[in-house]
Amino acid sequence: MKQIDTLFDRMDAWRHFPNYQLERRADVFFALYLPEVLEAKLGFPVRQELAPEFPVRIGTIYPNIPIDKSYKIDYVALSAAADKAVLVELKTEGLSRRPEQDKYLLAAQKVGLPALLGGLLDIFRATNAKRKYFSLLLHLESMGLLRIPMQMKDIMAGAALQGATDGSRQIEITAKTTESLIVYVQPNGNGPDIISFREFADVVRRHDDPVSQRFALSLCEWAEIQAGEKTANQAVLPIAASAAQADR
């Protein structure tokens, strides 16, 4: 437990430092509870599987910009009935939402998940990082969103990847989603599309294990104190306290 306390103490303190990106360090903890939190917020069962850093092809949501570069959605979740996709953006600072991001999320919502999956296949065909993208495609298949022929899997298991581009055209999009929702997880705020950190903490606190309880404490602090608002002395106190406990 001392190591867990130290881990969160450091995130609590270091988030006040320049260039420290809390979101990149804490996102794995948010992901542990996200399906349960979404279910509590949205009122319908949500599957446990998540697709992190989901690539949204720019040319798919903006047809007048026909390029294979992408924006990223922090997580894509699915309802248990697989009829709804939830596009989730995590913001660990209250001032980090950007109009450009809101715009492309709305565009992604409008085209729907099946079209986004088609755009992802276009990116796969264009990219040199085919193995990483194929790992994502396999994960999406496990979520029931794609069907990948065995021949394609055999190609990707080889060394040369010869035929991968043509083979990918046989991948079937099986997503049955008819609706996409946008949800922001952020320190504060209210609304049907916003989950505040305090709301998130309420769900996390239901778990009585030490990691959950400690994470819930940090969530409340991150909601109450904006990054950079603590003085230098206040910011290092948790680390010093943990170090003192470790010496005992």
C-alpha positions as CSV (number, residue, x, y, z in Angstrom):
1,M,0.0,0.0,0.0
2,K,2.9,2.4,0.6
3,Q,3.8,2.1,-3.1
4,I,0.3,2.9,-4.1
5,D,0.2,5.9,-1.8
6,T,3.5,7.2,-3.2
7,L,2.2,6.7,-6.7
8,F,-0.9,8.8,-6.2
9,D,1.0,11.3,-4.0
10,R,3.4,12.0,-6.8
11,M,0.6,12.4,-9.4
12,D,-1.1,14.8,-6.9
13,A,2.0,16.8,-6.6
14,W,3.6,16.6,-10.1
15,R,0.4,17.6,-11.9
16,H,1.2,21.2,-10.7
17,F,4.6,21.1,-12.5
18,P,5.1,22.5,-16.1
19,N,5.0,19.9,-18.9
20,Y,3.7,17.1,-16.6
21,Q,0.8,15.5,-18.4
22,L,-1.4,13.8,-15.7
23,E,-3.8,12.4,-18.3
24,R,-1.1,10.1,-19.8
25,R,-0.2,8.7,-16.3
26,A,-3.6,8.4,-14.9
27,D,-5.6,7.1,-17.9
28,V,-5.1,3.4,-17.0
29,F,-6.8,4.0,-13.6
30,F,-9.7,5.8,-15.3
31,A,-10.0,2.9,-17.7
32,L,-10.4,0.4,-14.9
33,Y,-13.7,1.9,-13.8
34,L,-14.9,3.6,-16.9
35,P,-17.5,1.0,-18.1
36,E,-19.1,1.0,-14.6
37,V,-19.0,4.8,-14.5
38,L,-20.6,5.1,-17.9
39,E,-23.3,2.7,-16.9
40,A,-24.1,4.7,-13.8
41,K,-24.3,7.9,-15.9
42,L,-26.0,6.8,-19.0
43,G,-28.5,4.3,-17.5
44,F,-27.8,1.3,-19.7
45,P,-25.3,-1.6,-19.4
46,V,-21.9,-1.1,-20.9
47,R,-19.4,-3.7,-22.0
48,Q,-16.1,-4.1,-20.2
49,E,-14.0,-3.9,-23.3
50,L,-12.7,-0.5,-24.4
51,A,-10.9,0.7,-27.5
52,P,-8.3,3.2,-26.4
53,E,-6.9,6.0,-28.6
54,F,-9.3,5.1,-31.4
55,P,-8.1,6.7,-34.6
56,V,-10.6,8.8,-36.5
57,R,-9.6,9.2,-40.1
58,I,-9.9,12.9,-41.0
59,G,-11.1,12.1,-44.6
60,T,-14.0,10.1,-43.2
61,I,-15.5,12.8,-41.0
62,Y,-14.4,15.7,-43.3
63,P,-14.9,14.4,-46.9
64,N,-13.5,17.7,-48.3
65,I,-10.2,16.9,-46.7
66,P,-9.5,13.4,-48.2
67,I,-6.4,12.4,-46.1
68,D,-5.6,9.3,-44.1
69,K,-4.3,11.2,-41.1
70,S,-6.3,10.9,-37.9
71,Y,-7.6,12.5,-34.7
72,K,-7.8,10.3,-31.6
73,I,-10.7,9.5,-29.3
74,D,-9.5,8.6,-25.8
75,Y,-11.9,5.6,-25.5
76,V,-14.7,4.0,-27.5
77,A,-17.1,1.9,-25.4
78,L,-20.1,-0.1,-26.4
79,S,-23.5,-0.7,-24.8
80,A,-24.1,-4.3,-23.8
81,A,-26.7,-4.5,-26.6
82,A,-24.1,-3.3,-29.0
83,D,-26.5,-0.7,-30.4
84,K,-24.8,2.3,-29.0
85,A,-21.2,3.5,-29.2
86,V,-19.9,5.9,-26.5
87,L,-17.1,8.2,-27.6
88,V,-15.2,9.2,-24.4
89,E,-12.8,12.1,-23.9
90,L,-10.8,12.3,-20.7
91,K,-9.7,15.8,-19.5
92,T,-7.6,16.0,-16.4
93,E,-7.5,19.8,-16.5
94,G,-10.6,22.0,-16.5
95,L,-9.3,24.3,-19.2
96,S,-8.1,21.7,-21.7
97,R,-11.2,21.3,-23.8
98,R,-10.8,22.7,-27.3
99,P,-13.4,23.8,-29.8
100,E,-11.6,22.0,-32.6
101,Q,-11.8,18.7,-30.6
102,D,-15.5,19.2,-29.8
103,K,-16.0,19.8,-33.6
104,Y,-14.4,16.6,-34.7
105,L,-16.1,14.6,-32.0
106,L,-19.5,15.8,-33.2
107,A,-18.4,15.0,-36.8
108,A,-17.4,11.5,-35.7
109,Q,-20.7,11.1,-33.9
110,K,-22.6,12.1,-37.0
111,V,-21.0,9.6,-39.3
112,G,-21.4,6.7,-36.9
113,L,-19.1,3.9,-35.7
114,P,-19.4,1.7,-38.9
115,A,-18.1,4.6,-41.0
116,L,-15.3,5.2,-38.5
117,L,-14.3,1.6,-38.7
118,G,-14.2,1.9,-42.5
119,G,-11.9,4.9,-42.1
120,L,-9.7,2.9,-39.8
121,L,-9.3,0.3,-42.5
122,D,-8.3,3.0,-44.9
123,I,-5.6,4.1,-42.5
124,F,-4.4,0.5,-42.1
125,R,-4.0,0.3,-45.9
126,A,-2.1,3.6,-46.0
127,T,0.2,3.2,-43.0
128,N,3.6,1.7,-42.6
129,A,2.7,0.7,-39.0
130,K,0.5,-2.2,-40.1
131,R,1.4,-4.5,-37.3
132,K,0.3,-2.0,-34.6
133,Y,-2.9,-1.2,-36.5
134,F,-3.6,-4.9,-37.0
135,S,-3.3,-5.4,-33.2
136,L,-6.1,-2.8,-32.9
137,L,-8.2,-4.5,-35.6
138,L,-7.9,-7.8,-33.7
139,H,-9.0,-6.1,-30.5
140,L,-12.0,-4.6,-32.4
141,E,-12.8,-8.0,-33.7
142,S,-12.9,-9.3,-30.2
143,M,-15.4,-6.6,-29.4
144,G,-17.6,-7.9,-32.2
145,L,-17.0,-4.9,-34.5
146,L,-15.1,-6.6,-37.3
147,R,-14.7,-10.0,-38.8
148,I,-11.2,-10.7,-40.1
149,P,-10.6,-13.6,-42.5
150,M,-8.1,-16.2,-41.4
151,Q,-6.2,-15.6,-44.7
152,M,-5.6,-12.0,-43.5
153,K,-4.4,-13.2,-40.1
154,D,-2.0,-15.6,-41.8
155,I,-0.6,-12.7,-43.9
156,M,-0.1,-10.6,-40.8
157,A,1.6,-13.5,-39.0
158,G,4.3,-13.6,-41.8
159,A,7.5,-11.6,-42.1
160,A,6.9,-9.7,-45.3
161,L,3.2,-8.7,-45.0
162,Q,2.8,-9.3,-48.7
163,G,-0.8,-9.0,-49.7
164,A,-1.9,-7.2,-46.5
165,T,-3.3,-4.2,-48.2
166,D,-5.4,-6.3,-50.6
167,G,-6.3,-8.8,-47.9
168,S,-7.7,-6.0,-45.7
169,R,-10.4,-5.4,-48.2
170,Q,-11.9,-8.7,-47.1
171,I,-12.3,-7.5,-43.5
172,E,-16.0,-7.2,-42.8
173,I,-17.4,-4.4,-40.6
174,T,-19.9,-6.1,-38.3
175,A,-20.8,-3.2,-35.9
176,K,-24.5,-2.9,-35.3
177,T,-24.4,0.4,-33.6
178,T,-27.2,2.8,-34.6
179,E,-26.3,5.7,-32.3
180,S,-23.2,7.3,-31.0
181,L,-22.9,9.3,-27.7
182,I,-20.2,11.7,-26.7
183,V,-19.1,11.8,-23.0
184,Y,-16.5,14.0,-21.4
185,V,-14.8,12.9,-18.2
186,Q,-13.4,16.1,-16.7
187,P,-12.7,17.7,-13.3
188,N,-15.9,19.7,-12.9
189,G,-19.1,20.4,-14.8
190,N,-22.7,19.2,-15.1
191,G,-24.8,17.9,-18.0
192,P,-25.9,14.7,-19.7
193,D,-22.6,14.5,-21.6
194,I,-20.2,15.3,-18.6
195,I,-19.0,13.1,-15.9
196,S,-17.2,15.1,-13.2
197,F,-14.4,13.7,-11.2
198,R,-16.6,13.7,-8.1
199,E,-19.2,11.6,-10.0
200,F,-16.4,9.3,-11.1
201,A,-15.1,9.0,-7.5
202,D,-18.6,8.1,-6.2
203,V,-18.4,4.9,-8.3
204,V,-14.8,4.2,-7.6
205,R,-15.5,4.5,-3.9
206,R,-17.9,1.5,-4.1
207,H,-14.9,-0.7,-4.3
208,D,-13.3,-1.3,-0.9
209,D,-9.8,-2.2,-2.1
210,P,-6.9,0.1,-1.2
211,V,-6.2,1.2,-4.9
212,S,-9.8,2.2,-5.4
213,Q,-10.1,4.1,-2.2
214,R,-6.8,6.0,-2.8
215,F,-7.7,6.8,-6.4
216,A,-11.0,8.2,-5.2
217,L,-9.2,10.6,-2.9
218,S,-7.0,11.9,-5.7
219,L,-10.0,12.4,-8.0
220,C,-11.6,14.7,-5.4
221,E,-8.4,16.6,-5.0
222,W,-8.0,17.0,-8.8
223,A,-11.6,18.3,-8.9
224,E,-11.1,20.8,-6.1
225,I,-7.7,22.2,-7.0
226,Q,-6.8,23.2,-10.5
227,A,-3.3,22.2,-11.7
228,G,-0.8,24.9,-10.8
229,E,-2.8,26.3,-7.9
230,K,-0.8,24.7,-5.1
231,T,2.4,26.4,-3.9
232,A,5.7,24.6,-4.3
233,N,5.8,23.7,-0.5
234,Q,2.2,22.4,-0.6
235,A,2.9,20.3,-3.7
236,V,5.8,18.4,-2.2
237,L,4.3,17.7,1.2
238,P,2.6,14.4,0.1
239,I,5.8,13.1,-1.3
240,A,7.7,14.0,1.9
241,A,5.0,12.4,4.0
242,S,5.2,9.2,2.1
243,A,9.0,9.2,2.3
244,A,8.7,9.7,6.1
245,Q,6.4,6.8,6.4
246,A,8.7,4.5,4.4
247,D,11.6,5.3,6.7
248,R,9.7,4.2,9.8
